[in-house]
Amino acid sequence: MKARFLRFVGVKSRARGSSTVGLFLTLFASAAHAQGTAEQRRACTPDVYRLCAGEIPNVRAITACLRRNRASLSEACRSVFDQAGG
């Protein structure tokens, strides 16, 4: 009986692990998309550290922070937001 239970727990743990990995990959893919292109990240990274460091690593919070601080953005980062319509 104990062996059967342990086998069931092992299957359940593997399934839980697989679903956790799947969820992580989904979140990672959507976060990578939300972060923009390498060129956009390069343009805004200094502004993120200067104006929104407390929001790292939350991409949505960083984006909102940059929008709130639009007047203080560098030209390069401001142009990224102008191109994106934000």
Jmol script that loads the backbone (N, CA, C; Angstrom):
load data "model"
ATOM      1  N   MET A   1       0.830  -1.197   0.000  1.00  0.00           N
ATOM      2  CA  MET A   1       0.000   0.000   0.000  1.00  0.00           C
ATOM      3  C   MET A   1       0.868   1.252   0.000  1.00  0.00           C
ATOM      4  N   LYS A   2       1.926   1.231   0.837  1.00  0.00           N
ATOM      5  CA  LYS A   2       2.808   2.395   0.922  1.00  0.00           C
ATOM      6  C   LYS A   2       3.513   2.643  -0.411  1.00  0.00           C
ATOM      7  N   ALA A   3       3.954   1.578  -1.068  1.00  0.00           N
ATOM      8  CA  ALA A   3       4.639   1.718  -2.352  1.00  0.00           C
ATOM      9  C   ALA A   3       3.696   2.317  -3.393  1.00  0.00           C
ATOM     10  N   ARG A   4       2.434   1.881  -3.390  1.00  0.00           N
ATOM     11  CA  ARG A   4       1.458   2.407  -4.340  1.00  0.00           C
ATOM     12  C   ARG A   4       1.221   3.898  -4.094  1.00  0.00           C
ATOM     13  N   PHE A   5       1.115   4.282  -2.820  1.00  0.00           N
ATOM     14  CA  PHE A   5       0.924   5.689  -2.466  1.00  0.00           C
ATOM     15  C   PHE A   5       2.117   6.524  -2.911  1.00  0.00           C
ATOM     16  N   LEU A   6       3.326   6.026  -2.639  1.00  0.00           N
ATOM     17  CA  LEU A   6       4.530   6.763  -3.030  1.00  0.00           C
ATOM     18  C   LEU A   6       4.616   6.915  -4.541  1.00  0.00           C
ATOM     19  N   ARG A   7       4.195   5.867  -5.275  1.00  0.00           N
ATOM     20  CA  ARG A   7       4.205   5.936  -6.724  1.00  0.00           C
ATOM     21  C   ARG A   7       3.217   7.015  -7.194  1.00  0.00           C
ATOM     22  N   PHE A   8       2.024   7.071  -6.579  1.00  0.00           N
ATOM     23  CA  PHE A   8       1.021   8.075  -6.913  1.00  0.00           C
ATOM     24  C   PHE A   8       1.535   9.480  -6.611  1.00  0.00           C
ATOM     25  N   VAL A   9       2.178   9.647  -5.462  1.00  0.00           N
ATOM     26  CA  VAL A   9       2.725  10.947  -5.083  1.00  0.00           C
ATOM     27  C   VAL A   9       3.799  11.372  -6.073  1.00  0.00           C
ATOM     28  N   GLY A  10       4.620  10.422  -6.513  1.00  0.00           N
ATOM     29  CA  GLY A  10       5.659  10.730  -7.490  1.00  0.00           C
ATOM     30  C   GLY A  10       5.091  11.202  -8.806  1.00  0.00           C
ATOM     31  N   VAL A  11       4.022  10.554  -9.271  1.00  0.00           N
ATOM     32  CA  VAL A  11       3.373  10.964 -10.512  1.00  0.00           C
ATOM     33  C   VAL A  11       2.767  12.354 -10.336  1.00  0.00           C
ATOM     34  N   LYS A  12       2.123  12.564  -9.191  1.00  0.00           N
ATOM     35  CA  LYS A  12       1.513  13.861  -8.922  1.00  0.00           C
ATOM     36  C   LYS A  12       2.581  14.965  -8.869  1.00  0.00           C
ATOM     37  N   SER A  13       3.717  14.670  -8.258  1.00  0.00           N
ATOM     38  CA  SER A  13       4.802  15.650  -8.165  1.00  0.00           C
ATOM     39  C   SER A  13       5.366  15.981  -9.543  1.00  0.00           C
ATOM     40  N   ARG A  14       5.526  14.974 -10.388  1.00  0.00           N
ATOM     41  CA  ARG A  14       6.027  15.221 -11.744  1.00  0.00           C
ATOM     42  C   ARG A  14       5.038  16.064 -12.534  1.00  0.00           C
ATOM     43  N   ALA A  15       3.745  15.762 -12.378  1.00  0.00           N
ATOM     44  CA  ALA A  15       2.732  16.537 -13.084  1.00  0.00           C
ATOM     45  C   ALA A  15       2.736  17.976 -12.593  1.00  0.00           C
ATOM     46  N   ARG A  16       2.845  18.170 -11.294  1.00  0.00           N
ATOM     47  CA  ARG A  16       2.886  19.512 -10.728  1.00  0.00           C
ATOM     48  C   ARG A  16       4.129  20.238 -11.224  1.00  0.00           C
ATOM     49  N   GLY A  17       5.260  19.540 -11.252  1.00  0.00           N
ATOM     50  CA  GLY A  17       6.501  20.146 -11.736  1.00  0.00           C
ATOM     51  C   GLY A  17       6.398  20.548 -13.198  1.00  0.00           C
ATOM     52  N   SER A  18       5.789  19.679 -14.007  1.00  0.00           N
ATOM     53  CA  SER A  18       5.627  19.983 -15.432  1.00  0.00           C
ATOM     54  C   SER A  18       4.721  21.182 -15.642  1.00  0.00           C
ATOM     55  N   SER A  19       3.629  21.237 -14.879  1.00  0.00           N
ATOM     56  CA  SER A  19       2.723  22.372 -15.053  1.00  0.00           C
ATOM     57  C   SER A  19       3.379  23.661 -14.570  1.00  0.00           C
ATOM     58  N   THR A  20       4.196  23.579 -13.532  1.00  0.00           N
ATOM     59  CA  THR A  20       4.906  24.762 -13.044  1.00  0.00           C
ATOM     60  C   THR A  20       5.886  25.259 -14.096  1.00  0.00           C
ATOM     61  N   VAL A  21       6.601  24.344 -14.714  1.00  0.00           N
ATOM     62  CA  VAL A  21       7.547  24.724 -15.771  1.00  0.00           C
ATOM     63  C   VAL A  21       6.797  25.333 -16.943  1.00  0.00           C
ATOM     64  N   GLY A  22       5.656  24.762 -17.318  1.00  0.00           N
ATOM     65  CA  GLY A  22       4.855  25.307 -18.410  1.00  0.00           C
ATOM     66  C   GLY A  22       4.378  26.716 -18.108  1.00  0.00           C
ATOM     67  N   LEU A  23       3.912  26.919 -16.876  1.00  0.00           N
ATOM     68  CA  LEU A  23       3.455  28.245 -16.467  1.00  0.00           C
ATOM     69  C   LEU A  23       4.605  29.244 -16.510  1.00  0.00           C
ATOM     70  N   PHE A  24       5.762  28.827 -16.009  1.00  0.00           N
ATOM     71  CA  PHE A  24       6.931  29.702 -16.025  1.00  0.00           C
ATOM     72  C   PHE A  24       7.304  30.092 -17.452  1.00  0.00           C
ATOM     73  N   LEU A  25       7.313  29.126 -18.357  1.00  0.00           N
ATOM     74  CA  LEU A  25       7.679  29.415 -19.747  1.00  0.00           C
ATOM     75  C   LEU A  25       6.666  30.347 -20.398  1.00  0.00           C
ATOM     76  N   THR A  26       5.382  30.169 -20.083  1.00  0.00           N
ATOM     77  CA  THR A  26       4.357  31.053 -20.629  1.00  0.00           C
ATOM     78  C   THR A  26       4.552  32.473 -20.128  1.00  0.00           C
ATOM     79  N   LEU A  27       4.771  32.610 -18.824  1.00  0.00           N
ATOM     80  CA  LEU A  27       4.979  33.940 -18.253  1.00  0.00           C
ATOM     81  C   LEU A  27       6.244  34.581 -18.804  1.00  0.00           C
ATOM     82  N   PHE A  28       7.303  33.773 -18.938  1.00  0.00           N
ATOM     83  CA  PHE A  28       8.560  34.288 -19.457  1.00  0.00           C
ATOM     84  C   PHE A  28       8.387  34.784 -20.886  1.00  0.00           C
ATOM     85  N   ALA A  29       7.668  34.019 -21.698  1.00  0.00           N
ATOM     86  CA  ALA A  29       7.465  34.415 -23.094  1.00  0.00           C
ATOM     87  C   ALA A  29       6.664  35.708 -23.173  1.00  0.00           C
ATOM     88  N   SER A  30       5.612  35.825 -22.367  1.00  0.00           N
ATOM     89  CA  SER A  30       4.811  37.046 -22.426  1.00  0.00           C
ATOM     90  C   SER A  30       5.585  38.228 -21.860  1.00  0.00           C
ATOM     91  N   ALA A  31       6.408  38.001 -20.838  1.00  0.00           N
ATOM     92  CA  ALA A  31       7.220  39.076 -20.283  1.00  0.00           C
ATOM     93  C   ALA A  31       8.271  39.530 -21.287  1.00  0.00           C
ATOM     94  N   ALA A  32       8.868  38.581 -21.989  1.00  0.00           N
ATOM     95  CA  ALA A  32       9.869  38.942 -22.988  1.00  0.00           C
ATOM     96  C   ALA A  32       9.233  39.777 -24.095  1.00  0.00           C
ATOM     97  N   HIS A  33       8.019  39.422 -24.476  1.00  0.00           N
ATOM     98  CA  HIS A  33       7.322  40.201 -25.501  1.00  0.00           C
ATOM     99  C   HIS A  33       7.029  41.606 -24.988  1.00  0.00           C
ATOM    100  N   ALA A  34       6.635  41.718 -23.725  1.00  0.00           N
ATOM    101  CA  ALA A  34       6.276  43.016 -23.142  1.00  0.00           C
ATOM    102  C   ALA A  34       7.493  43.918 -22.977  1.00  0.00           C
ATOM    103  N   GLN A  35       8.681  43.350 -22.917  1.00  0.00           N
ATOM    104  CA  GLN A  35       9.889  44.126 -22.703  1.00  0.00           C
ATOM    105  C   GLN A  35      10.369  44.824 -23.965  1.00  0.00           C
ATOM    106  N   GLY A  36       9.799  44.522 -25.089  1.00  0.00           N
ATOM    107  CA  GLY A  36      10.178  45.191 -26.328  1.00  0.00           C
ATOM    108  C   GLY A  36      11.399  44.567 -26.977  1.00  0.00           C
ATOM    109  N   THR A  37      11.840  45.212 -28.036  1.00  0.00           N
ATOM    110  CA  THR A  37      13.005  44.721 -28.771  1.00  0.00           C
ATOM    111  C   THR A  37      14.280  45.074 -28.009  1.00  0.00           C
ATOM    112  N   ALA A  38      15.365  44.495 -28.436  1.00  0.00           N
ATOM    113  CA  ALA A  38      16.656  44.791 -27.807  1.00  0.00           C
ATOM    114  C   ALA A  38      16.994  46.275 -27.945  1.00  0.00           C
ATOM    115  N   GLU A  39      16.657  46.851 -29.090  1.00  0.00           N
ATOM    116  CA  GLU A  39      16.926  48.276 -29.320  1.00  0.00           C
ATOM    117  C   GLU A  39      16.089  49.155 -28.377  1.00  0.00           C
ATOM    118  N   GLN A  40      14.830  48.792 -28.185  1.00  0.00           N
ATOM    119  CA  GLN A  40      13.963  49.543 -27.274  1.00  0.00           C
ATOM    120  C   GLN A  40      14.456  49.436 -25.830  1.00  0.00           C
ATOM    121  N   ARG A  41      14.844  48.227 -25.435  1.00  0.00           N
ATOM    122  CA  ARG A  41      15.369  48.045 -24.072  1.00  0.00           C
ATOM    123  C   ARG A  41      16.646  48.848 -23.873  1.00  0.00           C
ATOM    124  N   ARG A  42      17.502  48.852 -24.894  1.00  0.00           N
ATOM    125  CA  ARG A  42      18.758  49.606 -24.808  1.00  0.00           C
ATOM    126  C   ARG A  42      18.477  51.106 -24.660  1.00  0.00           C
ATOM    127  N   ALA A  43      17.457  51.593 -25.349  1.00  0.00           N
ATOM    128  CA  ALA A  43      17.122  53.019 -25.291  1.00  0.00           C
ATOM    129  C   ALA A  43      16.573  53.408 -23.919  1.00  0.00           C
ATOM    130  N   CYS A  44      15.834  52.520 -23.277  1.00  0.00           N
ATOM    131  CA  CYS A  44      15.148  52.881 -22.026  1.00  0.00           C
ATOM    132  C   CYS A  44      15.810  52.364 -20.752  1.00  0.00           C
ATOM    133  N   THR A  45      16.775  51.460 -20.863  1.00  0.00           N
ATOM    134  CA  THR A  45      17.396  50.899 -19.662  1.00  0.00           C
ATOM    135  C   THR A  45      17.978  51.960 -18.729  1.00  0.00           C
ATOM    136  N   PRO A  46      18.719  52.947 -19.232  1.00  0.00           N
ATOM    137  CA  PRO A  46      19.231  53.965 -18.304  1.00  0.00           C
ATOM    138  C   PRO A  46      18.111  54.720 -17.577  1.00  0.00           C
ATOM    139  N   ASP A  47      17.013  54.987 -18.280  1.00  0.00           N
ATOM    140  CA  ASP A  47      15.881  55.671 -17.652  1.00  0.00           C
ATOM    141  C   ASP A  47      15.200  54.789 -16.615  1.00  0.00           C
ATOM    142  N   VAL A  48      15.140  53.503 -16.881  1.00  0.00           N
ATOM    143  CA  VAL A  48      14.558  52.580 -15.901  1.00  0.00           C
ATOM    144  C   VAL A  48      15.364  52.626 -14.618  1.00  0.00           C
ATOM    145  N   TYR A  49      16.693  52.523 -14.724  1.00  0.00           N
ATOM    146  CA  TYR A  49      17.536  52.558 -13.522  1.00  0.00           C
ATOM    147  C   TYR A  49      17.476  53.918 -12.827  1.00  0.00           C
ATOM    148  N   ARG A  50      17.367  54.966 -13.593  1.00  0.00           N
ATOM    149  CA  ARG A  50      17.355  56.318 -13.017  1.00  0.00           C
ATOM    150  C   ARG A  50      16.011  56.665 -12.387  1.00  0.00           C
ATOM    151  N   LEU A  51      14.920  56.297 -13.050  1.00  0.00           N
ATOM    152  CA  LEU A  51      13.596  56.747 -12.618  1.00  0.00           C
ATOM    153  C   LEU A  51      12.730  55.669 -11.958  1.00  0.00           C
ATOM    154  N   CYS A  52      12.977  54.406 -12.287  1.00  0.00           N
ATOM    155  CA  CYS A  52      12.041  53.353 -11.892  1.00  0.00           C
ATOM    156  C   CYS A  52      12.722  52.128 -11.282  1.00  0.00           C
ATOM    157  N   ALA A  53      13.869  52.305 -10.686  1.00  0.00           N
ATOM    158  CA  ALA A  53      14.627  51.165 -10.157  1.00  0.00           C
ATOM    159  C   ALA A  53      13.828  50.353  -9.140  1.00  0.00           C
ATOM    160  N   GLY A  54      12.968  51.012  -8.386  1.00  0.00           N
ATOM    161  CA  GLY A  54      12.173  50.304  -7.389  1.00  0.00           C
ATOM    162  C   GLY A  54      11.126  49.379  -7.976  1.00  0.00           C
ATOM    163  N   GLU A  55      10.870  49.493  -9.263  1.00  0.00           N
ATOM    164  CA  GLU A  55       9.855  48.663  -9.923  1.00  0.00           C
ATOM    165  C   GLU A  55      10.442  47.401 -10.551  1.00  0.00           C
ATOM    166  N   ILE A  56      11.755  47.315 -10.658  1.00  0.00           N
ATOM    167  CA  ILE A  56      12.415  46.155 -11.255  1.00  0.00           C
ATOM    168  C   ILE A  56      12.142  44.945 -10.366  1.00  0.00           C
ATOM    169  N   PRO A  57      11.715  43.816 -10.894  1.00  0.00           N
ATOM    170  CA  PRO A  57      11.633  43.329 -12.272  1.00  0.00           C
ATOM    171  C   PRO A  57      10.224  43.359 -12.868  1.00  0.00           C
ATOM    172  N   ASN A  58       9.278  44.059 -12.274  1.00  0.00           N
ATOM    173  CA  ASN A  58       7.886  44.069 -12.724  1.00  0.00           C
ATOM    174  C   ASN A  58       7.748  44.916 -13.993  1.00  0.00           C
ATOM    175  N   VAL A  59       7.622  44.257 -15.137  1.00  0.00           N
ATOM    176  CA  VAL A  59       7.617  44.943 -16.431  1.00  0.00           C
ATOM    177  C   VAL A  59       6.448  45.921 -16.544  1.00  0.00           C
ATOM    178  N   ARG A  60       5.268  45.515 -16.098  1.00  0.00           N
ATOM    179  CA  ARG A  60       4.109  46.418 -16.172  1.00  0.00           C
ATOM    180  C   ARG A  60       4.321  47.670 -15.319  1.00  0.00           C
ATOM    181  N   ALA A  61       4.858  47.479 -14.126  1.00  0.00           N
ATOM    182  CA  ALA A  61       5.105  48.620 -13.234  1.00  0.00           C
ATOM    183  C   ALA A  61       6.175  49.538 -13.812  1.00  0.00           C
ATOM    184  N   ILE A  62       7.186  48.955 -14.442  1.00  0.00           N
ATOM    185  CA  ILE A  62       8.243  49.758 -15.072  1.00  0.00           C
ATOM    186  C   ILE A  62       7.646  50.595 -16.206  1.00  0.00           C
ATOM    187  N   THR A  63       6.815  49.965 -17.036  1.00  0.00           N
ATOM    188  CA  THR A  63       6.199  50.679 -18.151  1.00  0.00           C
ATOM    189  C   THR A  63       5.332  51.822 -17.635  1.00  0.00           C
ATOM    190  N   ALA A  64       4.542  51.556 -16.601  1.00  0.00           N
ATOM    191  CA  ALA A  64       3.693  52.607 -16.016  1.00  0.00           C
ATOM    192  C   ALA A  64       4.545  53.734 -15.435  1.00  0.00           C
ATOM    193  N   CYS A  65       5.637  53.383 -14.779  1.00  0.00           N
ATOM    194  CA  CYS A  65       6.544  54.369 -14.198  1.00  0.00           C
ATOM    195  C   CYS A  65       7.158  55.242 -15.284  1.00  0.00           C
ATOM    196  N   LEU A  66       7.587  54.629 -16.374  1.00  0.00           N
ATOM    197  CA  LEU A  66       8.171  55.401 -17.470  1.00  0.00           C
ATOM    198  C   LEU A  66       7.137  56.351 -18.072  1.00  0.00           C
ATOM    199  N   ARG A  67       5.899  55.880 -18.194  1.00  0.00           N
ATOM    200  CA  ARG A  67       4.842  56.759 -18.726  1.00  0.00           C
ATOM    201  C   ARG A  67       4.579  57.931 -17.781  1.00  0.00           C
ATOM    202  N   ARG A  68       4.576  57.652 -16.475  1.00  0.00           N
ATOM    203  CA  ARG A  68       4.367  58.731 -15.490  1.00  0.00           C
ATOM    204  C   ARG A  68       5.481  59.764 -15.542  1.00  0.00           C
ATOM    205  N   ASN A  69       6.685  59.301 -15.859  1.00  0.00           N
ATOM    206  CA  ASN A  69       7.860  60.174 -15.877  1.00  0.00           C
ATOM    207  C   ASN A  69       8.254  60.574 -17.295  1.00  0.00           C
ATOM    208  N   ARG A  70       7.293  60.600 -18.194  1.00  0.00           N
ATOM    209  CA  ARG A  70       7.556  60.878 -19.603  1.00  0.00           C
ATOM    210  C   ARG A  70       8.377  62.154 -19.816  1.00  0.00           C
ATOM    211  N   ALA A  71       8.096  63.193 -19.045  1.00  0.00           N
ATOM    212  CA  ALA A  71       8.814  64.463 -19.211  1.00  0.00           C
ATOM    213  C   ALA A  71      10.297  64.335 -18.857  1.00  0.00           C
ATOM    214  N   SER A  72      10.636  63.343 -18.047  1.00  0.00           N
ATOM    215  CA  SER A  72      12.034  63.168 -17.619  1.00  0.00           C
ATOM    216  C   SER A  72      12.782  62.127 -18.441  1.00  0.00           C
ATOM    217  N   LEU A  73      12.120  61.510 -19.410  1.00  0.00           N
ATOM    218  CA  LEU A  73      12.766  60.462 -20.200  1.00  0.00           C
ATOM    219  C   LEU A  73      13.816  61.045 -21.139  1.00  0.00           C
ATOM    220  N   SER A  74      14.818  60.237 -21.431  1.00  0.00           N
ATOM    221  CA  SER A  74      15.812  60.618 -22.435  1.00  0.00           C
ATOM    222  C   SER A  74      15.114  60.663 -23.794  1.00  0.00           C
ATOM    223  N   GLU A  75      15.715  61.340 -24.741  1.00  0.00           N
ATOM    224  CA  GLU A  75      15.138  61.427 -26.087  1.00  0.00           C
ATOM    225  C   GLU A  75      14.946  60.037 -26.692  1.00  0.00           C
ATOM    226  N   ALA A  76      15.952  59.177 -26.515  1.00  0.00           N
ATOM    227  CA  ALA A  76      15.881  57.836 -27.104  1.00  0.00           C
ATOM    228  C   ALA A  76      14.690  57.055 -26.553  1.00  0.00           C
ATOM    229  N   CYS A  77      14.493  57.089 -25.249  1.00  0.00           N
ATOM    230  CA  CYS A  77      13.390  56.347 -24.640  1.00  0.00           C
ATOM    231  C   CYS A  77      12.054  56.998 -24.979  1.00  0.00           C
ATOM    232  N   ARG A  78      12.006  58.303 -24.995  1.00  0.00           N
ATOM    233  CA  ARG A  78      10.763  58.995 -25.346  1.00  0.00           C
ATOM    234  C   ARG A  78      10.337  58.629 -26.760  1.00  0.00           C
ATOM    235  N   SER A  79      11.302  58.504 -27.673  1.00  0.00           N
ATOM    236  CA  SER A  79      10.949  58.132 -29.041  1.00  0.00           C
ATOM    237  C   SER A  79      10.387  56.709 -29.111  1.00  0.00           C
ATOM    238  N   VAL A  80      10.862  55.824 -28.217  1.00  0.00           N
ATOM    239  CA  VAL A  80      10.307  54.464 -28.164  1.00  0.00           C
ATOM    240  C   VAL A  80       8.828  54.541 -27.799  1.00  0.00           C
ATOM    241  N   PHE A  81       8.482  55.351 -26.817  1.00  0.00           N
ATOM    242  CA  PHE A  81       7.085  55.480 -26.420  1.00  0.00           C
ATOM    243  C   PHE A  81       6.265  56.200 -27.485  1.00  0.00           C
ATOM    244  N   ASP A  82       6.864  57.150 -28.192  1.00  0.00           N
ATOM    245  CA  ASP A  82       6.154  57.833 -29.266  1.00  0.00           C
ATOM    246  C   ASP A  82       5.827  56.861 -30.396  1.00  0.00           C
ATOM    247  N   GLN A  83       6.792  55.992 -30.733  1.00  0.00           N
ATOM    248  CA  GLN A  83       6.581  55.006 -31.805  1.00  0.00           C
ATOM    249  C   GLN A  83       5.527  53.984 -31.405  1.00  0.00           C
ATOM    250  N   ALA A  84       5.490  53.638 -30.119  1.00  0.00           N
ATOM    251  CA  ALA A  84       4.541  52.631 -29.647  1.00  0.00           C
ATOM    252  C   ALA A  84       3.166  53.223 -29.396  1.00  0.00           C
ATOM    253  N   GLY A  85       3.072  54.526 -29.462  1.00  0.00           N
ATOM    254  CA  GLY A  85       1.796  55.176 -29.233  1.00  0.00           C
ATOM    255  C   GLY A  85       1.437  55.273 -27.765  1.00  0.00           C
ATOM    256  N   GLY A  86       2.451  55.208 -26.905  1.00  0.00           N
ATOM    257  CA  GLY A  86       2.165  55.236 -25.473  1.00  0.00           C
ATOM    258  C   GLY A  86       2.750  56.395 -24.820  1.00  0.00           C
TER     259      GLY A  86
END
end "model"
wireframe off; spacefill off
backbone 0.3
color backbone group
